[in-house]
Amino acid sequence: MKYRDFLTLHVLHHARDGVTGSFMMEELRRHGYKLSPGTIYPLLHELERKGLLTSREEVRNGRRVRVYTITKRGIKALEEGKEKLRELCEELLEE
């Protein structure tokens, strides 16, 4: 798995509830990742192009924001990614 794959899994996991780019930057920061808007928004757009996320505009606190939500294809990708991650962790932790 690549570093970006871990970010993707994290985004897909949280996108079940609908997320914004700023929420994801803050959430990932809590886990030690320091991402700029120039990193997170291209990732969100790529996931949307691939059909893993869908987005819509909402007004929150008087501001228009784009909210990203996982799709059925995204749920399938998340489950497959979790299985690969589980296998990797089991192998690494056996030692």
MMTF fields as JSON, N, C-alpha, C and O atoms, coordinates in Angstrom:
{
  "mmtfVersion": "1.0.0",
  "mmtfProducer": "UNKNOWN",
  "numBonds": 379,
  "numAtoms": 380,
  "numGroups": 95,
  "numChains": 1,
  "numModels": 1,
  "chainsPerModel": [1],
  "groupsPerChain": [95],
  "chainIdList": ["A"],
  "bondAtomList": [4, 2, 8, 6, 12, 10, 16, 14, 20, 18, 24, 22, 28, 26, 32, 30, 36, 34, 40, 38, 44, 42, 48, 46, 52, 50, 56, 54, 60, 58, 64, 62, 68, 66, 72, 70, 76, 74, 80, 78, 84, 82, 88, 86, 92, 90, 96, 94, 100, 98, 104, 102, 108, 106, 112, 110, 116, 114, 120, 118, 124, 122, 128, 126, 132, 130, 136, 134, 140, 138, 144, 142, 148, 146, 152, 150, 156, 154, 160, 158, 164, 162, 168, 166, 172, 170, 176, 174, 180, 178, 184, 182, 188, 186, 192, 190, 196, 194, 200, 198, 204, 202, 208, 206, 212, 210, 216, 214, 220, 218, 224, 222, 228, 226, 232, 230, 236, 234, 240, 238, 244, 242, 248, 246, 252, 250, 256, 254, 260, 258, 264, 262, 268, 266, 272, 270, 276, 274, 280, 278, 284, 282, 288, 286, 292, 290, 296, 294, 300, 298, 304, 302, 308, 306, 312, 310, 316, 314, 320, 318, 324, 322, 328, 326, 332, 330, 336, 334, 340, 338, 344, 342, 348, 346, 352, 350, 356, 354, 360, 358, 364, 362, 368, 366, 372, 370, 376, 374],
  "bondOrderList": [1, 1, 1, 1, 1, 1, 1, 1, 1, 1, 1, 1, 1, 1, 1, 1, 1, 1, 1, 1, 1, 1, 1, 1, 1, 1, 1, 1, 1, 1, 1, 1, 1, 1, 1, 1, 1, 1, 1, 1, 1, 1, 1, 1, 1, 1, 1, 1, 1, 1, 1, 1, 1, 1, 1, 1, 1, 1, 1, 1, 1, 1, 1, 1, 1, 1, 1, 1, 1, 1, 1, 1, 1, 1, 1, 1, 1, 1, 1, 1, 1, 1, 1, 1, 1, 1, 1, 1, 1, 1, 1, 1, 1, 1],
  "groupList": [{"groupName": "MET", "atomNameList": ["N", "CA", "C", "O"], "elementList": ["N", "C", "C", "O"], "formalChargeList": [0, 0, 0, 0], "bondAtomList": [1, 0, 2, 1, 3, 2], "bondOrderList": [1, 1, 2], "singleLetterCode": "M", "chemCompType": "L-PEPTIDE LINKING"}, {"groupName": "LYS", "atomNameList": ["N", "CA", "C", "O"], "elementList": ["N", "C", "C", "O"], "formalChargeList": [0, 0, 0, 0], "bondAtomList": [1, 0, 2, 1, 3, 2], "bondOrderList": [1, 1, 2], "singleLetterCode": "K", "chemCompType": "L-PEPTIDE LINKING"}, {"groupName": "TYR", "atomNameList": ["N", "CA", "C", "O"], "elementList": ["N", "C", "C", "O"], "formalChargeList": [0, 0, 0, 0], "bondAtomList": [1, 0, 2, 1, 3, 2], "bondOrderList": [1, 1, 2], "singleLetterCode": "Y", "chemCompType": "L-PEPTIDE LINKING"}, {"groupName": "ARG", "atomNameList": ["N", "CA", "C", "O"], "elementList": ["N", "C", "C", "O"], "formalChargeList": [0, 0, 0, 0], "bondAtomList": [1, 0, 2, 1, 3, 2], "bondOrderList": [1, 1, 2], "singleLetterCode": "R", "chemCompType": "L-PEPTIDE LINKING"}, {"groupName": "ASP", "atomNameList": ["N", "CA", "C", "O"], "elementList": ["N", "C", "C", "O"], "formalChargeList": [0, 0, 0, 0], "bondAtomList": [1, 0, 2, 1, 3, 2], "bondOrderList": [1, 1, 2], "singleLetterCode": "D", "chemCompType": "L-PEPTIDE LINKING"}, {"groupName": "PHE", "atomNameList": ["N", "CA", "C", "O"], "elementList": ["N", "C", "C", "O"], "formalChargeList": [0, 0, 0, 0], "bondAtomList": [1, 0, 2, 1, 3, 2], "bondOrderList": [1, 1, 2], "singleLetterCode": "F", "chemCompType": "L-PEPTIDE LINKING"}, {"groupName": "LEU", "atomNameList": ["N", "CA", "C", "O"], "elementList": ["N", "C", "C", "O"], "formalChargeList": [0, 0, 0, 0], "bondAtomList": [1, 0, 2, 1, 3, 2], "bondOrderList": [1, 1, 2], "singleLetterCode": "L", "chemCompType": "L-PEPTIDE LINKING"}, {"groupName": "THR", "atomNameList": ["N", "CA", "C", "O"], "elementList": ["N", "C", "C", "O"], "formalChargeList": [0, 0, 0, 0], "bondAtomList": [1, 0, 2, 1, 3, 2], "bondOrderList": [1, 1, 2], "singleLetterCode": "T", "chemCompType": "L-PEPTIDE LINKING"}, {"groupName": "HIS", "atomNameList": ["N", "CA", "C", "O"], "elementList": ["N", "C", "C", "O"], "formalChargeList": [0, 0, 0, 0], "bondAtomList": [1, 0, 2, 1, 3, 2], "bondOrderList": [1, 1, 2], "singleLetterCode": "H", "chemCompType": "L-PEPTIDE LINKING"}, {"groupName": "VAL", "atomNameList": ["N", "CA", "C", "O"], "elementList": ["N", "C", "C", "O"], "formalChargeList": [0, 0, 0, 0], "bondAtomList": [1, 0, 2, 1, 3, 2], "bondOrderList": [1, 1, 2], "singleLetterCode": "V", "chemCompType": "L-PEPTIDE LINKING"}, {"groupName": "ALA", "atomNameList": ["N", "CA", "C", "O"], "elementList": ["N", "C", "C", "O"], "formalChargeList": [0, 0, 0, 0], "bondAtomList": [1, 0, 2, 1, 3, 2], "bondOrderList": [1, 1, 2], "singleLetterCode": "A", "chemCompType": "L-PEPTIDE LINKING"}, {"groupName": "GLY", "atomNameList": ["N", "CA", "C", "O"], "elementList": ["N", "C", "C", "O"], "formalChargeList": [0, 0, 0, 0], "bondAtomList": [1, 0, 2, 1, 3, 2], "bondOrderList": [1, 1, 2], "singleLetterCode": "G", "chemCompType": "PEPTIDE LINKING"}, {"groupName": "SER", "atomNameList": ["N", "CA", "C", "O"], "elementList": ["N", "C", "C", "O"], "formalChargeList": [0, 0, 0, 0], "bondAtomList": [1, 0, 2, 1, 3, 2], "bondOrderList": [1, 1, 2], "singleLetterCode": "S", "chemCompType": "L-PEPTIDE LINKING"}, {"groupName": "GLU", "atomNameList": ["N", "CA", "C", "O"], "elementList": ["N", "C", "C", "O"], "formalChargeList": [0, 0, 0, 0], "bondAtomList": [1, 0, 2, 1, 3, 2], "bondOrderList": [1, 1, 2], "singleLetterCode": "E", "chemCompType": "L-PEPTIDE LINKING"}, {"groupName": "PRO", "atomNameList": ["N", "CA", "C", "O"], "elementList": ["N", "C", "C", "O"], "formalChargeList": [0, 0, 0, 0], "bondAtomList": [1, 0, 2, 1, 3, 2], "bondOrderList": [1, 1, 2], "singleLetterCode": "P", "chemCompType": "L-PEPTIDE LINKING"}, {"groupName": "ILE", "atomNameList": ["N", "CA", "C", "O"], "elementList": ["N", "C", "C", "O"], "formalChargeList": [0, 0, 0, 0], "bondAtomList": [1, 0, 2, 1, 3, 2], "bondOrderList": [1, 1, 2], "singleLetterCode": "I", "chemCompType": "L-PEPTIDE LINKING"}, {"groupName": "ASN", "atomNameList": ["N", "CA", "C", "O"], "elementList": ["N", "C", "C", "O"], "formalChargeList": [0, 0, 0, 0], "bondAtomList": [1, 0, 2, 1, 3, 2], "bondOrderList": [1, 1, 2], "singleLetterCode": "N", "chemCompType": "L-PEPTIDE LINKING"}, {"groupName": "CYS", "atomNameList": ["N", "CA", "C", "O"], "elementList": ["N", "C", "C", "O"], "formalChargeList": [0, 0, 0, 0], "bondAtomList": [1, 0, 2, 1, 3, 2], "bondOrderList": [1, 1, 2], "singleLetterCode": "C", "chemCompType": "L-PEPTIDE LINKING"}],
  "groupTypeList": [0, 1, 2, 3, 4, 5, 6, 7, 6, 8, 9, 6, 8, 8, 10, 3, 4, 11, 9, 7, 11, 12, 5, 0, 0, 13, 13, 6, 3, 3, 8, 11, 2, 1, 6, 12, 14, 11, 7, 15, 2, 14, 6, 6, 8, 13, 6, 13, 3, 1, 11, 6, 6, 7, 12, 3, 13, 13, 9, 3, 16, 11, 3, 3, 9, 3, 9, 2, 7, 15, 7, 1, 3, 11, 15, 1, 10, 6, 13, 13, 11, 1, 13, 1, 6, 3, 13, 6, 17, 13, 13, 6, 6, 13, 13],
  "groupIdList": [1, 2, 3, 4, 5, 6, 7, 8, 9, 10, 11, 12, 13, 14, 15, 16, 17, 18, 19, 20, 21, 22, 23, 24, 25, 26, 27, 28, 29, 30, 31, 32, 33, 34, 35, 36, 37, 38, 39, 40, 41, 42, 43, 44, 45, 46, 47, 48, 49, 50, 51, 52, 53, 54, 55, 56, 57, 58, 59, 60, 61, 62, 63, 64, 65, 66, 67, 68, 69, 70, 71, 72, 73, 74, 75, 76, 77, 78, 79, 80, 81, 82, 83, 84, 85, 86, 87, 88, 89, 90, 91, 92, 93, 94, 95],
  "secStructList": [7, 7, 2, 2, 2, 2, 2, 2, 2, 2, 2, 2, 2, 2, 6, 6, 1, 7, 5, 7, 2, 2, 2, 2, 2, 2, 2, 2, 2, 2, 6, 6, 7, 7, 7, 7, 2, 2, 2, 2, 2, 2, 2, 2, 2, 2, 2, 2, 2, 6, 6, 1, 3, 3, 3, 3, 3, 3, 3, 3, 6, 6, 3, 3, 3, 3, 3, 3, 3, 3, 7, 2, 2, 2, 2, 2, 2, 2, 2, 2, 2, 2, 2, 2, 2, 2, 2, 2, 2, 2, 2, 2, 2, 2, 7],
  "xCoordList": [0.835, 0.0, 0.872, 1.924, 0.436, 1.145, 0.57, -0.548, 1.355, 0.925, -0.437, -1.321, -0.593, -1.84, -3.009, -4.146, -2.737, -3.79, -4.355, -5.559, -3.479, -3.952, -4.829, -5.843, -4.443, -5.263, -6.62, -7.655, -6.605, -7.853, -8.775, -9.967, -8.234, -9.053, -9.647, -10.811, -8.846, -9.321, -10.457, -11.473, -10.28, -11.328, -12.6, -13.685, -12.477, -13.658, -14.37, -15.6, -13.607, -14.198, -15.069, -16.202, -14.555, -15.312, -16.408, -17.371, -16.275, -17.253, -18.605, -19.549, -18.723, -20.044, -21.008, -22.206, -20.481, -21.302, -21.324, -22.028, -20.558, -20.44, -19.364, -19.443, -18.367, -17.248, -16.93, -17.265, -16.286, -15.746, -14.225, -13.647, -13.598, -12.142, -11.518, -10.537, -12.079, -11.5, -11.664, -10.771, -12.789, -12.961, -11.887, -11.269, -11.664, -10.685, -9.277, -8.495, -8.93, -7.598, -7.431, -6.382, -8.458, -8.39, -8.359, -7.584, -9.188, -9.22, -7.864, -7.349, -7.301, -6.0, -4.892, -3.924, -5.019, -4.04, -4.03, -2.977, -5.212, -5.297, -4.503, -4.076, -4.311, -3.586, -2.14, -1.449, -1.69, -0.294, 0.026, 1.19, -0.981, -0.761, -0.897, -1.813, 0.0, -0.076, -0.326, 0.611, -1.596, -1.984, -2.452, -3.123, -2.093, -2.543, -3.776, -4.074, -4.492, -5.607, -5.141, -5.908, -3.898, -3.355, -3.139, -2.856, -3.27, -3.17, -4.547, -4.883, -5.346, -6.618, -7.652, -8.369, -7.739, -8.781, -8.527, -9.481, -7.299, -7.076, -7.411, -7.913, -7.136, -7.483, -9.002, -9.498, -9.736, -11.204, -11.75, -12.647, -11.209, -11.668, -11.363, -12.184, -10.197, -9.826, -10.774, -11.219, -11.075, -11.978, -13.382, -14.089, -13.768, -15.066, -15.048, -15.999, -13.983, -13.86, -13.893, -14.434, -13.316, -13.283, -14.608, -14.769, -15.554, -16.853, -16.898, -17.849, -15.873, -15.83, -16.526, -16.973, -16.61, -17.304, -18.261, -18.088, -19.248, -20.106, -20.105, -19.824, -20.414, -20.395, -21.622, -22.27, -21.903, -23.004, -22.635, -21.829, -23.227, -23.01, -24.064, -25.231, -23.637, -24.529, -24.15, -23.044, -25.082, -24.784, -24.692, -25.637, -23.536, -23.296, -22.75, -21.759, -23.411, -22.998, -22.864, -21.945, -23.782, -23.791, -22.765, -22.629, -22.04, -21.012, -21.379, -21.902, -21.099, -21.292, -20.082, -18.939, -20.349, -19.284, -19.638, -20.813, -18.638, -18.847, -18.709, -17.717, -19.725, -19.758, -19.612, -20.332, -18.674, -18.375, -18.932, -18.764, -19.599, -20.202, -19.767, -19.636, -19.546, -19.11, -20.238, -21.417, -19.863, -20.81, -20.772, -19.957, -21.651, -21.614, -20.268, -19.714, -19.752, -18.436, -17.356, -16.413, -17.497, -16.554, -16.606, -15.574, -17.813, -17.953, -17.249, -16.57, -17.415, -16.743, -15.221, -14.515, -14.717, -13.278, -12.78, -11.691, -13.564, -13.185, -13.086, -12.12, -14.062, -14.045, -12.849, -12.193, -12.564, -11.396, -10.098, -9.189, -10.013, -8.822, -8.633, -7.508, -9.732, -9.648, -9.153, -8.389, -9.588, -9.144, -7.653, -6.942, -7.169, -5.737, -4.93, -3.861, -5.452, -4.784, -4.747, -3.732, -5.846, -5.918, -4.856, -4.136, -4.767, -3.776, -2.352, -1.525, -2.079, -0.76, -0.427, 0.67, -1.371, -1.129, -0.891, -0.01, -1.671, -1.481, -0.085, 0.588, 0.349, 1.673, 2.776, 3.726, 2.637, 3.668, 3.74, 4.822, 2.609, 2.558, 2.824, 2.913, 2.951, 3.26, 4.666, 4.925, 5.55, 6.963, 7.202, 8.343],
  "yCoordList": [-1.188, 0.0, 1.241, 1.279, 2.218, 3.491, 4.426, 4.24, 5.425, 6.445, 7.011, 7.182, 7.296, 7.869, 6.894, 7.325, 5.589, 4.596, 4.693, 4.539, 4.948, 5.098, 6.338, 6.315, 7.411, 8.624, 8.346, 8.776, 7.627, 7.289, 6.483, 6.776, 5.473, 4.666, 5.525, 5.368, 6.421, 7.293, 8.193, 8.35, 8.775, 9.636, 8.831, 9.263, 7.661, 6.847, 6.449, 6.449, 6.114, 5.749, 6.879, 6.642, 8.079, 9.207, 9.706, 10.321, 9.451, 9.973, 9.284, 9.692, 8.27, 7.653, 8.693, 8.657, 9.616, 10.64, 11.949, 12.885, 12.023, 13.276, 14.142, 14.471, 14.508, 15.289, 16.457, 16.448, 17.448, 18.561, 18.411, 17.669, 19.111, 19.079, 19.582, 19.015, 20.641, 21.187, 20.209, 20.095, 19.503, 18.483, 17.409, 17.006, 16.943, 15.881, 16.338, 15.557, 17.588, 18.079, 18.052, 17.649, 18.478, 18.493, 17.069, 16.779, 16.192, 14.802, 14.128, 13.453, 14.307, 13.701, 14.333, 13.659, 15.61, 16.29, 15.641, 15.505, 15.244, 14.571, 13.264, 12.794, 12.684, 11.422, 11.621, 10.66, 12.864, 13.136, 13.488, 13.709, 13.546, 13.935, 15.449, 16.029, 16.086, 17.534, 17.778, 17.864, 17.889, 18.058, 19.478, 20.094, 19.976, 21.303, 21.142, 20.037, 22.234, 22.171, 21.676, 21.04, 21.965, 21.533, 20.027, 19.502, 19.337, 17.882, 17.242, 16.315, 17.732, 17.063, 17.269, 16.332, 18.482, 18.707, 17.948, 17.416, 17.869, 17.007, 15.54, 14.839, 15.073, 13.699, 13.52, 12.541, 14.444, 14.356, 14.377, 13.605, 15.26, 15.353, 14.063, 13.6, 13.486, 12.235, 11.105, 10.325, 11.023, 9.984, 10.165, 9.191, 11.407, 11.673, 11.26, 10.643, 11.593, 11.196, 9.681, 9.165, 8.975, 7.509, 6.883, 5.665, 7.712, 7.199, 6.658, 5.97, 6.961, 6.486, 7.458, 7.071, 8.705, 9.74, 10.481, 10.499, 11.077, 12.019, 13.295, 13.244, 14.433, 15.672, 16.517, 16.368, 17.39, 18.342, 19.609, 19.577, 20.717, 21.968, 22.114, 21.776, 22.619, 22.93, 24.303, 24.794, 24.905, 26.142, 25.805, 25.297, 26.1, 25.861, 27.139, 27.694, 27.598, 28.835, 29.983, 30.797, 30.041, 31.129, 30.997, 31.899, 29.883, 29.674, 28.461, 27.47, 28.553, 27.396, 26.486, 26.927, 25.217, 24.225, 23.023, 22.769, 22.294, 21.059, 19.899, 19.783, 19.046, 17.887, 16.627, 16.434, 15.784, 14.55, 13.359, 13.257, 12.461, 11.278, 10.05, 10.101, 8.957, 7.713, 7.139, 7.285, 6.496, 5.836, 4.322, 3.839, 3.585, 2.121, 1.578, 0.662, 2.142, 1.73, 2.065, 1.296, 3.206, 3.6, 2.669, 2.352, 2.227, 1.28, -0.028, -0.613, -0.479, -1.713, -1.533, -2.415, -0.404, -0.137, -0.051, -0.536, 0.558, 0.663, -0.722, -1.014, -1.57, -2.917, -3.715, -4.424, -3.602, -4.3, -3.764, -4.534, -2.458, -1.85, -2.26, -2.499, -2.344, -2.771, -4.208, -4.541, -5.054, -6.447, -6.535, -7.288, -5.778, -5.773, -5.23, -5.746, -4.195, -3.619, -4.617, -4.74, -5.327, -6.345, -7.423, -7.813, -7.899, -8.925, -8.419, -9.135, -7.192, -6.609, -6.498, -6.863, -5.996, -5.837, -7.182, -7.306, -8.184, -9.514, -10.035, -10.589, -9.863, -10.347, -9.591, -10.191, -8.282, -7.472, -7.727, -7.68, -7.994, -8.15, -9.586, -9.837, -10.525, -11.91, -12.031, -12.896, -11.198, -11.311, -11.074, -11.135],
  "zCoordList": [0.0, 0.0, 0.0, 0.637, -0.698, -0.741, 0.318, 0.797, 0.667, 1.627, 1.224, 2.063, -0.068, -0.562, -0.372, -0.175, -0.429, -0.217, 1.198, 1.407, 2.165, 3.543, 3.673, 4.37, 3.008, 3.022, 2.388, 2.898, 1.28, 0.589, 1.491, 1.583, 2.153, 3.067, 4.172, 4.539, 4.691, 5.763, 5.266, 5.944, 4.094, 3.516, 3.284, 3.672, 2.655, 2.378, 3.667, 3.727, 4.685, 5.979, 6.525, 6.945, 6.519, 7.083, 6.156, 6.613, 4.864, 3.896, 3.999, 3.323, 4.813, 5.043, 5.611, 5.329, 6.411, 7.054, 6.274, 6.654, 5.185, 4.436, 5.071, 6.255, 4.29, 4.821, 3.901, 2.716, 4.463, 3.691, 3.659, 4.454, 2.747, 2.684, 3.973, 4.454, 4.535, 5.77, 6.929, 7.769, 6.989, 8.025, 7.882, 8.868, 6.639, 6.431, 6.765, 7.307, 6.456, 6.822, 8.334, 8.836, 9.061, 10.521, 11.081, 11.993, 10.545, 11.004, 10.78, 11.672, 9.616, 9.323, 10.152, 10.505, 10.467, 11.327, 12.715, 13.339, 13.188, 14.496, 14.506, 15.561, 13.322, 13.206, 12.766, 12.426, 12.775, 12.48, 11.038, 10.704, 10.179, 8.786, 8.685, 9.268, 7.954, 7.755, 6.273, 5.479, 5.912, 4.521, 4.255, 5.083, 3.108, 2.696, 1.815, 1.36, 1.572, 0.621, -0.752, -1.475, -1.107, -2.387, -2.48, -3.557, -1.362, -1.343, -1.191, -1.928, -0.24, 0.058, -1.047, -1.399, -1.599, -2.609, -3.907, -4.476, -4.403, -5.575, -5.29, -6.168, -4.068, -3.709, -3.732, -4.289, -3.138, -3.143, -4.566, -4.904, -5.394, -6.79, -7.548, -8.34, -7.312, -7.968, -7.556, -8.397, -6.27, -5.784, -6.361, -6.618, -6.558, -7.172, -8.65, -9.13, -9.365, -10.778, -10.939, -11.917, -9.979, -10.024, -9.592, -9.655, -9.155, -8.743, -7.331, -6.962, -6.527, -5.146, -4.191, -3.111, -4.598, -3.832, -4.761, -5.98, -4.164, -4.868, -4.03, -2.832, -4.639, -3.858, -4.172, -5.208, -3.251, -3.397, -2.642, -1.713, -3.045, -2.319, -1.234, -1.432, -0.092, 1.025, 1.558, 1.331, 2.263, 2.967, 4.449, 5.051, 5.016, 6.444, 7.048, 6.574, 8.1, 8.769, 7.775, 7.873, 6.822, 5.849, 4.737, 3.911, 4.706, 3.668, 2.828, 3.338, 1.54, 0.673, 0.797, 0.674, 1.042, 1.145, 0.282, 0.015, -0.148, -0.907, 0.07, 0.79, 0.077, 0.975, 0.124, -0.855, 0.516, -0.209, 0.568, 1.783, -0.16, 0.437, -0.352, -1.575, 0.352, -0.284, -1.153, -0.831, -2.24, -3.136, -2.888, -2.102, -3.558, -3.442, -3.915, -3.307, -4.992, -5.495, -4.452, -4.263, -3.784, -2.744, -1.545, -0.952, -1.186, -0.07, -0.409, 0.434, -1.643, -2.074, -2.011, -1.521, -2.501, -2.462, -1.029, -0.721, -0.153, 1.26, 1.881, 2.586, 1.632, 2.202, 1.678, 2.442, 0.381, -0.183, 0.418, 0.727, 0.58, 1.174, 2.618, 3.058, 3.363, 4.761, 4.869, 5.775, 3.946, 3.959, 3.674, 4.34, 2.694, 2.377, 3.558, 3.882, 4.185, 5.345, 6.495, 7.181, 6.706, 7.763, 7.519, 8.438, 6.273, 5.932, 6.189, 6.753, 5.775, 5.973, 7.457, 7.88, 8.243, 9.687, 10.36, 11.211, 9.982, 10.577, 10.255, 11.124, 9.02, 8.639, 9.376, 9.878, 9.431, 10.092, 11.589, 12.175, 12.208, 13.657, 14.111, 15.313, 13.189, 13.54, 14.106, 14.943, 13.671, 14.031, 15.496, 15.953]
}
